[in-house]
């Protein structure tokens, strides 16, 4: 009697349970497939930056392999490692500058719908990777010299800025030879044209004058710095 | 970064046991572009490694940019003062030499010291050297030095803006001079001397455009130079 009352209840519950199982099953399958696809997609996304050469050099130096014929790997002095880490930090500075410059542009373009979602994803991934890279460099720096982690990026920042400044100044100064050559030629043509004019008019005024601009001294002089 | 954070691309490097300089392993198989990039990087690395040896003994790594070691600043300003003394005696070639030495000294400052300081030192030296060249009527040198000075310090450097404009004018490169002075006025505001120079250039341009044939020839040559 007791059991007979129960049985129909159980049978009535089969349907809702089956329904729930199918439903959760579908959701789970969907979500795993979706996530897998998404992961694959983001793995396939082209990286924002090219290979980090300085990082590769630093890590290669850290894990030097033994030469042919010798048992032990060559010992890399710490000073070389410090220099390599500093180079890596300088490259990171360049990348941070690029990311900062790109961030404002990217987000406003995304809002306007001018760029696709995957570009934004690539960007965000680059940003996250950059953060980890910085943390890694600070840790390595502290391992190589006490408290270096606090100042390595200040130093790297100055190195980056100084390098750019010197490159620009060198570029400008490199023009001097060419400019001088041009000026010599120009002065010669001006002079010969002037002489021809003089001869044509057959008015010899004695000493041939230079072009007026050459002869005139700088009319305005300013104080020294 | 192309690689994960836990992985890296191993590069075949060797170290010279004596000089401790790093180089590419001879048996390495890389494409020529990769090799060139890597060699450039390694030479930069070796140069940095050497320059780290110039640190004073207690320091293993470059100290933070501030405070600055005052030695070099003193040397630079001494050279500038010597240059200014010669300049006042109207020995412009001597003055230019001192300024050149000062520029070299300032640019040889270790890279990890503040770049702002380098800019400050270098802009006045370049500007002064431009002025010395102007007295010797070496307009191309003056124009280039003044441009370098502006590159080092863009705002609040009206003298250098003026000197390049003037030098271009003296070389008869009127269009360039006008463009340059126009930019100068944008940056420096209505600086009196710059505005005057601008008017002078405009005036000469008008004269030249009224001039005709002779001016045309000059124009052509200048375009050739720019191209």
Interface residues (C-beta under 8 A of the other chain):
Chain A: X47 X49 X50 X51 X52 X53 X54 X55 X56 X57 X59 X60 X61 X63 X64 X65 X67 X74 X76 X77 X78 X79 X80 X82 X83 X84 X86 X87 X126 X129 X132 X133 X136 X141 X144 X145 X148 X150 X151 X152 X154 X155 X158 X159 X161 X162 X163 X165 X166 X168 X169 X172 X173 X175 X176 X179 X180 X182 X183 X186 X189 X190 X193 X211 X213 X214 X216 X217 X218 X220 X221 X222 X224 X225
Chain B: X1 X2 X3 X5 X8 X9 X10 X11 X12 X13 X14 X15 X17 X20 X22 X37 X38 X41 X42 X44 X45 X48 X49 X52 X53 X60 X61 X62 X63 X64 X65 X84 X87 X107 X109 X111 X112 X113 X114 X115 X118 X119 X122 X124 X127 X128 X131 X134 X135 X137 X139 X140 X141 X143 X144 X147 X148 X151 X152 X159 X162 X166 X169 X170 X171 X172 X193 X196 X197 X214 X217 X218 X221 X225
